[in-house]
Amino acid sequence: MSTWTGQMGFPVLTTELVETSDTVRIKVRQQKFCANGVDSSEQMWCVPVSVISQSNPDQPTCYLLEGREGEILVEGAKPGDWIKVNPELIGMYRINYSEDMLKRLLPAIKNQTLSAADRLGIQEDLFALAKAGYSNTSTLLTLMGSYVNERNYVVLSSINGNLSELGSLFSHLPCFTQFKAMRRRIFSRILEEVGWEKRESDSHTDSLLRNMLVTTLGKSDDEQVIEKCHELFASHVQHAADPAAGKQIPADIRGAVYLTVRQKGEEKNYRQLMELFKQTDLHEERDRIQRILGYGPNDSLRAETLEFAMSKSVRSNDTPFVIAGVAYSGAEGREQAWTFVKNSYPVFLERYSGGFLFTRLVKETCSSFTDMDKYKDVEKFFSENKAPSAERAVKQSLESIKLRSAWLDRDGESVAQWFNKQGL
């Protein structure tokens, strides 16, 4: 226990399959997991490892890894079986599967032979490993394609969050169009099954899933979703003008519909959203609208949104989230939001210094850059404009930029090649 309580961090276990005609073994090697993939320490843990196999999924083989390396005889396993380490995620460690071990797990993910917890854990581990440089991002993308039959909300939410971070990383690259096509391939069929309207049989996660799917597919340029969102929005606007006409958008997908309509960049829709904002006294509805106004390809409308964020129409504690909407809109929006924050910095410092909202503003506008030039820009700005209350947030943002830049430099070319091979 002292190896877990007496030192920081946790291990990543690298696995390798060793088969004979009648036995299956896996070699495991531990090292400290580091966010940048560089481990200069000699740390080790006493790691309780459990393993299941295709032929023996219900009786885990248990093994105590006390040194740097070990070899596990997987009881009941047959040559050719898939092998899953850390079933049900009971151990506190990452798993870096060898290529052949991961390849064998893909059908078990696709046909959902593995439990939801195991399906979740495999992609969470590989995402973290790709981000840190232990694995290639193209391997992660191959894995993601195995989740086309996934229906568990927790698993899908995790996949969507990880794909969103990849989308932020790729947003300025030529392969971004292919990336969006991949996202449509994973999620479009699920929306067809979940449907657009709430049903009596829906669980509490179905509403969450429906909103997530509409949002993601709208961002991924799904033509049917975009058309449906514009149809719902037009009817909603009619209803706002005359309750006897049109129909309100269901609350569980309203934010997703607003975002999808807004990101197409038409000024008409922007003005309609602003009018809806003025018409309502409900903060929940106003918040839905103000957070998505910054999405869209139009520079002038994004600039208008940034000025709106500072106006009396927006509560001061909501302003950072309105500005974050601009930063979330893509590479150009990130640059525009950051420039605005720099130019208005004295105002923000006076308004938020010492509070949570100031650190949030720093993170939302700085941490998603992907090149070292922006790292130097952010570092220089905060060296000249001290922010004691946000010192930790600045350091975290700089670390995020450095990691994202290294990630893109390391895997950008192989990811582009991977997408070209997929025919997307």
Disulfide bonds with the S-S distance in Angstrom:
none
